[in-house]
Amino acid sequence: MPKKARINEIELLRGLAFLAVALQHAIAHYGGLKEARMEDGVLMTILLLAAKFAVPVFIFITGMVLFYNYDGQLRFGSFLRKRFSDILVPYILWSAVYFTVGTGWGGDVGQRAGTWAANLVTGKNSYHLWYIVMIFQFYLLFPVLRLLMRECAKRVPFKWRAAALAGAGLLCLLLVYNLFRISGMMADADIPFLTPFFTAYADRNFLYFAFYFILGAAAGMAPERWTYWLNRGKAAYLAVFAVLFGYYTYVTVRSFSSPDGLHISFNGLSLLRPLMTLFLICSIFVFYAWSKTWTEAAGPISRKVMNGLGRYSYGAYLAHALMLRQSYKVDAWVFAGWNVTLRMLMSFLICAVLSYGVTIALSYLPFGKWTAGISSLPGKKRMSVPAQAQQTVRHFDGN
């Protein structure tokens, strides 16, 4: 099979998605400070909405790259071994770090090890590790999902495929809309393993994030059509994005006022809401189109920076929660008394620099791939995640 050229905008998009995740977590911390004022809440709401694309884009990239690269024979055993070494091993090691820093190993070591193992399976050793548990479900089910997508492509006439994709989106919206109803039904059924999957751990159930993956899969299977719809539908998805951005800004800021005074909360912006899902789907189109345009206009130096942002994004993602903790210490020491929004932005920047710095440093160690998800040593094959395919990928415009 001929080697495929890589899609340059994917690295930038992946790097931006990581930065958006770090920004969201910084906002969550500083939005809860008693020093925060209404103007801080407004600015943080705008920044948070701009950053909400992160998780959907990560999932979209995973689906797109997997379906484009694995269009021939799939050796599932080799596929899983690669994902285990490149994703799960770093995840396991960082889970141990977060458990040590957070809960600790004091007391009965066997009991503590059992707690750590249970948290490892559920992604609860740190607040950001849920994503790894969720995304790995797509890797485990990839052969089945690949078969289903191929069968749909065979049976649906070409001119109806866009409509079929939209129909799949509506079904996923309906699933999210009925999330609490499904949770109640599963709680009543009390089925081992399945009930927690739809109740306590519904926020990491792959089914509720499936359309982002399906959209990426469709783009990977027909990249030229993806570019076509990206350009043709620009007016529509930009309009919906702008309207929903304004709507969520208004309702979120309005919720800050309460009889007890100012209370800044972003609970209404959770991912698993039907209207929010529509907003996030539009966000994928918006930020992909923007990344593609920016990458195509970039020079060699800018492109190198963009590639670095994407290449080290997985290790940075794993490390960033710990780096945020360090940024809060710097904040207390240096930025106390500053405007809360400025403090938040400074912590975010410190976190981003430290996260990438630690990841790059780890990647140059002999076992860097196990701790950072990538090795920068000479002679080692470079690899970045969460889009885990080893092959490079072709430009959507055919170049």
C-alpha positions, 0 to 999 in steps of 0.5 A, spaced: 500 500 500 502 506 498 504 511 503 499 516 505 501 524 506 500 527 512 494 532 514 498 538 516 492 541 520 491 535 524 497 536 528 495 544 529 488 542 531 490 536 536 494 541 539 489 546 540 484 541 543 489 540 548 490 547 550 483 548 550 482 542 555 487 546 560 484 552 559 477 549 561 480 546 567 483 553 569 477 556 568 473 551 573 478 553 578 478 560 578 471 561 577 469 558 584 474 563 587 470 568 592 474 574 589 471 573 582 466 578 580 461 578 574 466 581 569 470 575 570 464 570 570 462 573 563 469 573 560 470 566 563 464 564 560 466 566 553 473 563 553 470 557 556 465 556 550 470 558 545 474 552 548 468 547 549 470 544 542 476 540 545 473 533 547 469 533 540 475 534 536 479 529 539 474 524 538 473 526 531 480 526 529 481 519 532 475 516 528 477 520 522 485 518 522 483 510 524 478 510 518 482 513 513 489 509 515 485 502 516 482 501 510 485 495 508 486 489 512 486 490 520 490 485 524 486 487 531 492 483 535 497 488 533 492 494 533 491 493 540 498 492 542 500 498 539 494 502 543 496 498 549 503 501 549 502 508 546 496 509 550 494 505 556 502 504 559 502 512 560 495 512 562 497 507 568 503 510 570 500 517 570 494 514 574 499 512 579 502 519 580 495 522 581 493 517 586 500 518 590 499 525 589 492 525 591 489 519 595 496 516 597 498 509 599 498 510 607 494 505 611 493 498 608 497 497 602 493 492 599 486 496 600 489 502 597 492 498 591 485 495 590 482 502 590 487 505 585 486 499 580 478 500 581 480 508 579 484 506 574 478 502 570 473 508 571 478 513 570 477 516 577 485 517 579 484 524 576 478 528 574 481 529 567 483 521 566 475 519 564 477 521 557 482 515 556 477 510 559 472 513 554 476 513 548 479 507 549 472 504 548 472 506 541 479 502 540 476 496 543 470 496 538 473 499 532 473 492 528 465 492 529 464 500 528 469 499 521 464 493 519 458 497 520 460 503 517 463 499 511 456 496 510 452 502 511 457 505 505 455 499 501 448 500 502 446 507 502 446 510 495 452 516 494 447 521 494 443 520 500 450 519 505 450 526 507 442 525 509 444 518 512 450 521 516 445 527 519 440 521 521 445 518 525 446 525 528 439 526 530 439 519 533 445 520 537 442 527 539 435 523 541 440 518 545 443 524 549 436 527 550 434 521 554 440 520 558 436 521 564 431 516 562 435 511 560 439 512 567 433 511 571 431 504 567 438 501 567 438 503 575 431 499 575 434 493 571 440 493 576 444 489 571 451 488 573 456 492 569 451 495 564 447 499 570 453 503 572 455 504 565 449 508 564 448 511 571 454 513 575 459 512 569 454 515 564 459 521 562 464 516 560 460 511 556 462 512 548 455 511 546 453 518 548 460 521 544 459 516 538 457 521 533 463 525 534 467 519 532 462 517 526 463 524 523 470 523 523 469 516 520 465 519 515 471 524 513 476 519 513 472 514 509 471 520 504 476 525 505 474 529 499 467 529 500 469 532 507 472 538 504 466 539 500 461 539 505 466 543 510 466 549 504 459 548 502 456 548 509 460 554 512 455 559 512 450 554 515 455 551 521 458 558 522 451 561 523 448 556 528 455 556 532 454 564 533 447 563 535 448 558 540 455 561 542 450 567 544 445 563 547 449 560 552 453 566 554 446 569 555 443 564 559 450 562 563 451 569 565 444 570 567 444 564 572 450 567 576 445 572 579 441 569 585 438 571 592 444 570 595 449 574 591 453 572 585 454 565 584 459 563 578 457 556 575 458 553 569 454 547 570 449 548 564 455 548 559 456 540 560 457 536 554 451 531 555 446 536 553 442 535 546 443 543 544 450 543 547 451 537 542 449 541 536 453 546 538 459 542 539 458 539 532 458 546 529 465 547 533 468 541 530 467 544 523 469 551 525 475 549 528 477 544 523 476 549 517 480 555 521 486 550 522 486 548 515 486 555 513 491 557 518 496 551 516 495 552 509 498 559 510 503 557 515 511 558 513 516 552 515 517 555 522 510 556 524 508 549 521 514 546 525 511 549 532 504 546 530 507 539 529 510 540 536 503 542 539 500 536 536 506 531 537 506 532 544 499 533 546 498 526 549 503 527 554 501 534 555 494 532 557 496 526 562 501 531 565 497 538 565 492 536 571 499 536 576 502 542 572 496 546 574 497 544 581 504 547 580 501 554 577 496 555 583 502 555 587 506 560 583 499 564 582 499 565 590 506 567 590 506 572 584 499 574 582 495 574 588 491 581 588 491 581 581 484 581 577 481 573 577 481 573 569 488 575 569 490 570 574 487 564 570 490 566 564 497 566 567 496 559 570 493 557 564 500 559 560 504 556 566 500 550 565 501 549 558 509 551 558 510 546 564 506 540 561 509 541 554 516 542 557 515 535 562 513 531 556 518 533 551 523 532 557 520 525 558 520 523 551 528 524 550 529 519 556 530 511 554 523 509 556 520 516 554 514 513 550 511 509 556 511 516 560 510 521 555 506 517 549 512 519 544 519 518 544 524 523 541 530 519 541 534 518 534 532 512 531 525 511 534 518 512 531 515 518 533 507 517 535 502 522 537 495 520 540 489 520 541 489 519 533 493 513 534 494 510 527 501 509 525 501 511 518 501 518 515 495 521 512 493 524 505 491 531 504 483 532 504 485 536 497 488 531 494 495 534 494 
